Amino acid sequence: MREDRQRLDKWLWFARFAKTRTLAAKMVTSGYVRLNGQRTDNAAKAVAVGDVVTVALPRSTLVVRIEGLGERRGPATEARLLYLDLSQDKGALVSDPDNG
């Protein structure tokens, strides 16, 4: 794989979305992960900086943009540097009827 790419399951594990790489692969193959809006069931799919990953978790859905690929599975503070959370309420998707 090219140096500027990384396997999706490995990135999910490095970014701490799964406890093990095996669980990360199962998340992907079970259909809980989208890459750039497209459902993928290939855990070996290559990801790069700038790709958008959507992860359906049991109680929430996270949308993140990949900011780094990572060298190892480090502490949570290091893992948070690998992505930018796009799912936070920075703007409403539906307009508020009270505000026009």
Secondary structure, 3 states (H helix, E strand, C coil): CCCCCEEHHHHHHHCCCCCCHHHHHHHHHCCCEEECCEECCCCCCEECCCCEEEEECCCCEEEEEECCCCCCCCCHHHHHHHEEECCCCCCCCCCCHHHC
